[in-house]
Structures are given as structure tokens and as C-alpha cells.
Amino acid sequence: MENIDLGLFLIAGIIFILLIFSALLSGSETALTATSKARMLQIEKESQRRARWVIFLLEQKEKLLATVLLANNAVNILASVLATSMFLKLFGEAGVIYATLLMTALVVIFAEVLPKTYAIFAPDQTALRVSGILRVLVILLSPFTRLLGFISRYVLRWAGASDEEAGQLITARDEIRGAIDLHHQEGSVHKGDRDMLGGILDLGDTRVEEIMVHRKSMLMIDVESPSDKIIQQVLASPYTRIPLWQDEPENIIGILHAKDLLRAIAVSPMGAETIDFRALTSEPWFIPETTLLSEQLNAFRDRKSHFALVVDEYGALMGMVTMEDILEEIVGHIDDEHDLPSSLMRKRGKGVLEVSGDLSIRDLNREMGWSLPDTEANSIAGLIIHEARTIPDIGQVFEYHGLRFRIMSRQRNQIMQIRITDPKA
């Protein structure tokens, strides 16, 4: 009888150890799934060896997952078998039911829920603590995990899927953007910071045509104009770089810098009348409208230039873009002491805006937190015309994307002012 009691006590002890090991594996799986490789890289810089082990595990997630699942299932099955054997000796055939109920409760509560809950709240600390054991397990069980990996990939290919496609579902840029949005919703990242970080990520997807100043809004000066008139226009302008044209506005012959003009006036013995404006201009730089902002930003830096003219595929002038325009995509609108007051957007009450038809959809989305599509049009007026498939009249009201648009004014075929109402505000 004493031998039986000793044997049962030994089995109970083994089951207890197996449950502890199962809890360790369950918590490890959750911790290594929730932890961030970026945070581990930062911790590694602080010379923590365990962080390197965590990174080693995260870099081979397939092996890690197979190792944890294989070891955890083996431990749980062994514990259940031992418990069934012990309860059969104690209660006979009814012991199978008792063992099933007891092991289910113990495994779910102590080997699954509790360790995974702890791991969710402290993923980094848990991952660091278990990394050494898991590293050894991954190496020891690698022959079995390779076999499991081969079988799983074969089944996936047989089912018409591939593991390579799964890795292409989300890019690193999308992952960073998702993390930023998540932290913003939780309140740890302010809207301004979210917009700036999002603006940096958008540089690689945004073309210059989406942010350029349209040619109808550009200040350009006829080089054939009288000298005093040219000087007056330059002095009245809030800009330092102004395109000069000859014969027709699209024939840009150079870019006049206000500082070069002031130097020429200062050294001219006869005043403005003898100034050769063509000699003061720099050669215009033309870029295609499809250029990405990230590429154009690098081009500005390489050429040490801040101004470029945008042309379409036929070489026709479409507008202009500056270094400041690109920077504003990151930090938001930048005003200085010479900028004219902006009338592109005015709030008229809760959920009511009056905007210029020229206002870009990107700027409106950023300011209001909306998600109006900007794939078919760059401006609010363009979006309305695209959706309506016609040029609307004054007073017409449209409802698109959960917002109400009312045409307030129009000049010829151009929509000038629009009132936007958000019914949900």
C-alpha cells in the first residue's frame, strides 16, 4: 500500500512539473507573438544578451511556433495520460471522467489562461526570461520541426496557397503606420505627431502633381514688361523665386530670385532701366508630374535647389513645386511673415466648413481626420466633379462618403467655394 501511495505521489509530482512547463510554453508563445523586434533591437543596444536570443527566435518564427506547439502538446498529453493512469488506480473506470474534468480545468486555468494573461501585460519581460529555454528547445527539436514545416508547406501548396504570399500581405511601412494609428487611438501619440510621422511614410506614395501649385495659381511675370513694373511685381510678391515667361505664359525662360534682383539694383549705375532681367535668371528645372515626393526631396538636396516646374507627359506646364511644399506634407502648413492669409478653409460651426475648391483632399483629410479618396482627384472641387460626372450649379447639394457638399460659388466652369457638413458631428 505504501508503494502504491508513493507511486501515486510521484505521478502527481510529475504532473505538477509538466503543468508548470506547459504554462511556461504557453506564456512564451504569447510573449514572443506580442513582443516587438524593434524594441528588442533597442534593448540589445544596452548589451543585454537575452535580447539577442529573443531576436534569434523572432527571426525564425516558423521554427519557434512549431517547437512551442510540439513541446506544449507533448507535455499536455503526457500529463493527461499520467493523470488518467493515477485516477484509474484510485477510482476504477470512473477515474477516466474525473481525470478528464480535473486536467481540463488545470490546463485551461493554470497552463493557458494565467500564463498568457501575464504574458500579454508584460510581453518583453516574459520574452527575455524564457528566451534561453526556448533557444535550447528550438535547437534540440529542430529535426522534428523541420519535418513538421515540410509537411505544412506541402499541404499549403496542395491547397493552392503559399507561405511566401503571406509575408507580402503587409509591408513594413503599413506595419509602422498601423502602430502609429493604434497609439494615437490609445492617446499616447498626439494628432500632430501622428500626422508628421504619417507624412514621412506618405512621401514614397505621393506624386508631385498631388501637392503642386497649379499653373493658374502661379505668379509669373512677362519678361517683356517695363522694368519698373517687373520690380513692383517682385516686391509685392510674398515669394522669393518667380518664373519669367516670354511670348506666352507656358514659355518659361528662367527663374528670377528676389535677392539677385536687389543686388542688381544696388550696383546698377542707371537704376532699374539698365537691368538685364534675363541675365539674372537661373535655368528653369522641369520635372514630370509623376515624380514621387521622396525622389523629389532627394533631388532638391542633390541639386541644392528649392524650386521646380512640373510638366505633364506632353511637356505642357502643369504647375510648380518647392522644397517648402514637400516639408509641409510632413509638418503641416508653414506660415512666415510674408505669407498671405489663407482662405482655403474656414470653420462655420460644429461640423460645418467652408472651403475653397482648390483645397487639396490630403490637407482636408489631415485637418479633419477624414478619409476622402484622393486617387481620382487632388482637390475638393475635382472630387465633386468626379463623383457628380458633371459641373454642378450653385446651390446644388451632393452627399458622398458620409459628408454633404453644397456648391456656394462658381466662376465659369470652376467651383470656387463649397460648404461641407458632417452630419455625424
Phi and psi in degrees as a GROMACS rama.xvg file:
@    title "Ramachandran Plot"
@    xaxis  label "Phi"
@    yaxis  label "Psi"
@TYPE xy
-63.2839  -36.8208  GLU-2
-64.6022  -38.85  ASN-3
-64.997  -45.9216  ILE-4
-61.275  -40.1308  ASP-5
-65.7825  -40.5983  LEU-6
-64.7776  -41.5364  GLY-7
-66.2177  -38.2884  LEU-8
-64.7135  -39.2563  PHE-9
-65.576  -42.1302  LEU-10
-63.4352  -42.6535  ILE-11
-61.5039  -38.7824  ALA-12
-64.8049  -40.8232  GLY-13
-64.4944  -41.5849  ILE-14
-60.5477  -41.6984  ILE-15
-61.6414  -43.3086  PHE-16
-65.5359  -39.9224  ILE-17
-64.3807  -38.2288  LEU-18
-65.8472  -38.0268  LEU-19
-62.7138  -43.2907  ILE-20
-65.2715  -38.1619  PHE-21
-63.7  -41.868  SER-22
-62.8291  -39.7214  ALA-23
-61.0681  -44.5032  LEU-24
-67.7414  -41.4422  LEU-25
-63.6103  -46.2656  SER-26
-63.8556  -35.9109  GLY-27
-63.94  -43.5433  SER-28
-59.4827  -46.3681  GLU-29
-66.3921  -42.4683  THR-30
-64.0365  -44.7419  ALA-31
-73.9716  -20.2951  LEU-32
-78.1339  -37.294  THR-33
-86.0279  -23.1231  ALA-34
-72.9936  158.758  THR-35
-107.572  133.927  SER-36
-65.5324  -33.0707  LYS-37
-63.4584  -41.8231  ALA-38
-66.593  -37.5759  ARG-39
-65.864  -37.1317  MET-40
-62.9712  -37.0125  LEU-41
-67.9423  -40.6076  GLN-42
-66.5532  -35.0647  ILE-43
-62.8939  -32.8241  GLU-44
-62.5733  -22.3248  LYS-45
-86.3627  13.9896  GLU-46
65.7268  41.6549  SER-47
-98.7546  115.897  GLN-48
-62.6556  -37.0677  ARG-49
-63.1307  -30.1578  ARG-50
-63.1746  -36.7602  ALA-51
-64.3127  -37.2757  ARG-52
-66.2873  -40.0523  TRP-53
-62.5748  -43.7036  VAL-54
-62.0699  -40.0574  ILE-55
-57.4045  -42.0407  PHE-56
-70.7295  -41.0608  LEU-57
-67.5941  -25.8066  LEU-58
-77.4056  -10.1213  GLU-59
-134.356  66.3707  GLN-60
-64.1512  -32.8197  LYS-61
-64.0154  -46.1259  GLU-62
-64.7556  -40.9166  LYS-63
-61.6533  -47.5865  LEU-64
-62.3182  -43.8463  LEU-65
-64.0109  -39.9947  ALA-66
-63.1898  -47.8108  THR-67
-64.0699  -44.6837  VAL-68
-66.0785  -41.9877  LEU-69
-63.2134  -49.231  LEU-70
-66.7481  -42.5142  ALA-71
-65.4571  -44.0055  ASN-72
-66.1118  -39.9909  ASN-73
-62.3216  -42.3902  ALA-74
-65.3077  -46.1265  VAL-75
-64.8195  -40.6191  ASN-76
-65.8549  -44.0229  ILE-77
-61.854  -42.2026  LEU-78
-63.1113  -40.4178  ALA-79
-66.6234  -39.9959  SER-80
-63.6251  -45.4658  VAL-81
-64.2651  -40.0902  LEU-82
-64.6768  -41.0599  ALA-83
-63.0077  -43.2445  THR-84
-61.0501  -42.5277  SER-85
-66.1911  -43.8863  MET-86
-73.1394  -27.0904  PHE-87
-63.7435  -39.5433  LEU-88
-67.9371  -32.462  LYS-89
-84.1129  -40.7008  LEU-90
-123.901  4.79535  PHE-91
75.6286  -147.125  GLY-92
-64.0761  -30.069  GLU-93
-64.9143  -16.233  ALA-94
-64.0023  -25.2493  GLY-95
-61.3382  -43.4448  VAL-96
-66.5558  -45.7136  ILE-97
-61.4933  -42.9601  TYR-98
-64.3589  -40.0487  ALA-99
-63.3099  -47.3213  THR-100
-64.5365  -45.8742  LEU-101
-66.4803  -46.3802  LEU-102
-68.0494  -34.6955  MET-103
-61.1966  -46.0927  THR-104
-64.727  -45.2176  ALA-105
-64.8959  -44.2347  LEU-106
-66.6351  -46.2514  VAL-107
-64.6087  -46.9371  VAL-108
-76.4838  -55.4885  ILE-109
-91.4457  -24.01  PHE-110
-105.808  -7.86982  ALA-111
-125.171  -65.8082  GLU-112
-64.7413  -52.8397  VAL-113
-61.5006  -52.2752  LEU-114
-64.7456  -36.1925  PRO-115
-71.4024  -35.7836  LYS-116
-63.1383  -44.9652  THR-117
-62.334  -41.8823  TYR-118
-65.6552  -32.8695  ALA-119
-65.4778  -40.7611  ILE-120
-77.7158  -23.2354  PHE-121
-138.523  64.9719  ALA-122
-66.1075  -42.1553  PRO-123
-66.0355  -47.2769  ASP-124
-62.7378  -41.7408  GLN-125
-64.5512  -43.6515  THR-126
-61.6026  -40.5055  ALA-127
-65.1225  -37.7821  LEU-128
-71.592  -36.733  ARG-129
-95.2492  -3.67806  VAL-130
-60.8971  -37.2126  SER-131
-64.4099  -47.2797  GLY-132
-63.8467  -45.1983  ILE-133
-65.7539  -34.3577  LEU-134
-61.3183  -42.1683  ARG-135
-65.9201  -42.2588  VAL-136
-63.5082  -41.863  LEU-137
-59.8389  -40.3672  VAL-138
-70.9448  -43.9415  ILE-139
-66.9935  -39.3609  LEU-140
-94.1114  8.86896  LEU-141
-57.869  -37.633  SER-142
-60.0961  -39.6872  PRO-143
-73.3731  -38.9165  PHE-144
-69.2687  -31.9743  THR-145
-63.3362  -41.7696  ARG-146
-63.6758  -44.3745  LEU-147
-63.4506  -39.4795  LEU-148
-64.6368  -40.4336  GLY-149
-62.8372  -42.7697  PHE-150
-65.2726  -44.7062  ILE-151
-64.2006  -41.739  SER-152
-65.688  -37.3669  ARG-153
-63.5184  -42.8457  TYR-154
-65.4495  -40.0534  VAL-155
-62.3045  -44.3218  LEU-156
-64.5488  -37.6109  ARG-157
-65.3986  -31.8895  TRP-158
-84.8733  -1.06419  ALA-159
91.6225  9.79207  GLY-160
-113.826  167.113  ALA-161
-142.146  145.968  SER-162
-70.5302  -21.1571  ASP-163
-67.6355  -36.4043  GLU-164
-64.8696  -33.8596  GLU-165
-64.147  -34.3351  ALA-166
-74.1905  -13.2353  GLY-167
-97.2448  1.63078  GLN-168
-68.4648  -31.5584  LEU-169
-139.226  132.322  ILE-170
-89.8478  167.328  THR-171
-61.7617  -36.4423  ALA-172
-63.6587  -43.4719  ARG-173
-65.4023  -35.8887  ASP-174
-65.0501  -42.352  GLU-175
-65.1917  -42.7662  ILE-176
-62.4548  -41.2415  ARG-177
-63.4581  -39.2374  GLY-178
-65.6144  -39.6864  ALA-179
-63.7129  -46.6603  ILE-180
-62.8297  -39.3505  ASP-181
-63.0995  -46.8645  LEU-182
-67.1229  -30.2002  HIS-183
-66.9984  -42.7831  HIS-184
-63.4164  -33.7562  GLN-185
-80.0552  -9.48924  GLU-186
93.1832  0.534356  GLY-187
-86.7971  -14.0885  SER-188
-122.755  122.475  VAL-189
-72.3211  160.084  HIS-190
-59.1413  -41.7801  LYS-191
-61.4889  -42.5698  GLY-192
-66.239  -40.9957  ASP-193
-61.691  -42.8041  ARG-194
-64.3319  -40.6045  ASP-195
-66.5143  -45.2428  MET-196
-65.1819  -40.5265  LEU-197
-65.3015  -35.7486  GLY-198
-63.4409  -38.7228  GLY-199
-62.724  -43.5558  ILE-200
-66.7441  -29.1895  LEU-201
-78.4805  -14.0106  ASP-202
-58.8695  -32.8833  LEU-203
-80.6312  -5.42878  GLY-204
-116.692  -8.01999  ASP-205
-103.697  135.142  THR-206
-96.0116  157.573  ARG-207
-63.4452  -28.1507  VAL-208
-64.174  -21.0006  GLU-209
-80.3886  -18.6809  GLU-210
-123.282  -4.41444  ILE-211
-67.0194  157.681  MET-212
-82.0393  121.098  VAL-213
-64.9201  152.403  HIS-214
-60.8537  -29.7892  ARG-215
-70.3237  -19.033  LYS-216
-99.9052  0.170107  SER-217
-80.2614  143.869  MET-218
-90.7028  114.838  LEU-219
-129.544  146.379  MET-220
-120.164  136.742  ILE-221
-75.1124  120.219  ASP-222
-66.4525  -18.2375  VAL-223
-83.9596  -3.98911  GLU-224
-66.1077  157.644  SER-225
-57.6114  149.27  PRO-226
-58.4828  -45.0311  SER-227
-64.8804  -33.6611  ASP-228
-68.1001  -40.5989  LYS-229
-61.4551  -44.5504  ILE-230
-63.2762  -41.8655  ILE-231
-61.5242  -40.9164  GLN-232
-65.606  -39.9379  GLN-233
-65.734  -44.1471  VAL-234
-67.5342  -33.1633  LEU-235
-78.6638  -13.8798  ALA-236
-82.8182  143.605  SER-237
-80.7593  0.940096  PRO-238
-104.978  153.725  TYR-239
-98.3013  -20.5132  THR-240
-119.144  123.257  ARG-241
-131.49  126.792  ILE-242
-70.894  139.863  PRO-243
-108.302  136.293  LEU-244
-123.19  161.039  TRP-245
-136.793  136.204  GLN-246
73.059  -52.2923  ASP-247
-146.544  151.2  GLU-248
-57.9885  -27.5379  PRO-249
-79.0745  -11.5811  GLU-250
-91.5329  80.5361  ASN-251
-79.701  122.903  ILE-252
-101.213  -13.5188  ILE-253
175.554  171.46  GLY-254
-114.293  121.751  ILE-255
-95.113  125.538  LEU-256
-97.2999  131.956  HIS-257
-58.6624  -34.9606  ALA-258
-66.6402  -39.0176  LYS-259
-64.8949  -37.0273  ASP-260
-65.7726  -41.967  LEU-261
-64.6579  -38.8649  LEU-262
-62.7435  -42.1783  ARG-263
-65.3576  -39.1349  ALA-264
-65.0138  -38.8193  ILE-265
-66.1488  -33.4161  ALA-266
-99.9259  -5.18122  VAL-267
-75.9422  123.438  SER-268
-72.5434  -25.5999  PRO-269
-105.26  9.69192  MET-270
83.5072  -156.978  GLY-271
-70.8735  -23.2423  ALA-272
-62.5036  -29.9768  GLU-273
-95.7916  4.66437  THR-274
-75.9955  131.402  ILE-275
-94.4597  99.1549  ASP-276
-66.268  -31.1725  PHE-277
-63.658  -37.4076  ARG-278
-69.8992  -21.9032  ALA-279
-83.1962  -16.8514  LEU-280
-79.6118  152.975  THR-281
-99.502  157.846  SER-282
-65.5957  132.104  GLU-283
-68.1359  144.974  PRO-284
-111.487  116.283  TRP-285
-103.048  135.513  PHE-286
-130.984  150.492  ILE-287
-71.8433  150.09  PRO-288
-68.1499  -16.715  GLU-289
-88.508  2.20028  THR-290
-63.8386  133.987  THR-291
-75.8597  149.678  LEU-292
-62.4318  -37.0934  LEU-293
-62.4949  -39.4042  SER-294
-68.9735  -41.1765  GLU-295
-68.7819  -35.3391  GLN-296
-61.9573  -44.1941  LEU-297
-65.0485  -36.9763  ASN-298
-66.4349  -40.118  ALA-299
-58.5017  -43.9935  PHE-300
-67.5406  -40.0773  ARG-301
-67.49  -41.1557  ASP-302
-85.1645  -6.87479  ARG-303
53.9347  44.7716  LYS-304
-128.646  151.649  SER-305
-118.96  7.51004  HIS-306
-142.591  132.95  PHE-307
-146.074  147.165  ALA-308
-98.3493  138.308  LEU-309
-103.366  130.681  VAL-310
-124.926  156.74  VAL-311
-89.406  -170.4  ASP-312
-67.1032  -17.6782  GLU-313
-97.4841  2.21743  TYR-314
86.8589  3.91635  GLY-315
-77.1528  141.915  ALA-316
-67.6075  126.895  LEU-317
-107.612  -31.8307  MET-318
169.095  -157.03  GLY-319
-143.602  155.871  MET-320
-139.901  143.469  VAL-321
-123.736  168.485  THR-322
-59.7585  -37.8453  MET-323
-63.323  -37.3402  GLU-324
-59.5805  -41.3471  ASP-325
-70.6054  -41.8413  ILE-326
-62.7645  -34.3893  LEU-327
-66.2414  -25.2525  GLU-328
-66.6914  -21.3409  GLU-329
-95.4695  -52.5208  ILE-330
-98.9565  -4.27228  VAL-331
92.8962  -179.097  GLY-332
-63.2542  135.208  HIS-333
-113.667  121.069  ILE-334
-107.461  142.951  ASP-335
-125.599  -176.983  ASP-336
-68.2901  -13.3741  GLU-337
-104.772  -7.29321  HIS-338
-70.5743  143.167  ASP-339
-78.0747  147.244  LEU-340
-58.4329  134.635  PRO-341
-84.5327  134.353  SER-342
-118.112  23.3785  SER-343
-71.4246  -29.665  LEU-344
-148.387  128.665  MET-345
-135.743  133.141  ARG-346
-84.3039  132.623  LYS-347
-114.977  13.0325  ARG-348
144.053  -177.706  GLY-349
-67.3882  116.977  LYS-350
75.328  12.7811  GLY-351
-124.474  127.68  VAL-352
-128.521  147.129  LEU-353
-115.462  121.29  GLU-354
-126.644  155.35  VAL-355
-76.7131  147.544  SER-356
-62.9414  -21.321  GLY-357
-79.0886  -12.2078  ASP-358
-59.6932  131.5  LEU-359
-74.452  146.001  SER-360
-63.0425  -35.7379  ILE-361
-62.7307  -43.7798  ARG-362
-66.1702  -39.4119  ASP-363
-66.7843  -43.4321  LEU-364
-60.7746  -41.8031  ASN-365
-65.9292  -42.3819  ARG-366
-70.6511  -41.0311  GLU-367
-101.386  -8.59097  MET-368
74.4827  23.3736  GLY-369
-88.1468  176.315  TRP-370
-132.222  45.2571  SER-371
-65.0119  137.078  LEU-372
-70.0482  140.005  PRO-373
-124.211  24.3369  ASP-374
-82.6937  -31.5596  THR-375
-99.7127  -17.0817  GLU-376
-150.661  152.918  ALA-377
-99.2047  -28.2591  ASN-378
-111.364  164.629  SER-379
-63.4488  -41.3883  ILE-380
-61.1146  -41.3722  ALA-381
-63.9246  -37.4274  GLY-382
-64.0216  -43.5988  LEU-383
-64.5642  -44.3984  ILE-384
-63.4132  -39.3955  ILE-385
-64.2276  -43.5629  HIS-386
-72.1503  -39.2747  GLU-387
-79.4102  -20.846  ALA-388
61.0318  24.8921  ARG-389
-161.047  167.105  THR-390
-90.2227  112.661  ILE-391
-72.8094  159.404  PRO-392
-93.3809  164.989  ASP-393
-63.1366  134.364  ILE-394
94.8616  -15.3544  GLY-395
-67.5927  145.524  GLN-396
-121.651  134.127  VAL-397
-128.2  150.375  PHE-398
-124.426  114.564  GLU-399
-136.018  141.389  TYR-400
53.9112  36.5578  HIS-401
78.9583  8.3084  GLY-402
-124.006  154.757  LEU-403
-108.727  125.849  ARG-404
-113.173  125.689  PHE-405
-119.331  127.244  ARG-406
-78.6618  117.302  ILE-407
-94.9754  -37.8028  MET-408
-152.882  155.598  SER-409
-149.243  139.875  ARG-410
-121.067  109.905  GLN-411
56.1034  -118.424  ARG-412
-99.081  10.3739  ASN-413
-105.985  128.187  GLN-414
-76.8799  123.577  ILE-415
-97.1742  -50.2354  MET-416
-130.149  141.247  GLN-417
-136.004  136.543  ILE-418
-102.668  125.712  ARG-419
-112.616  129.199  ILE-420
-121.366  131.307  THR-421
-100.503  105.511  ASP-422
-62.4201  -22.1116  PRO-423
-84.3301  -10.9744  LYS-424
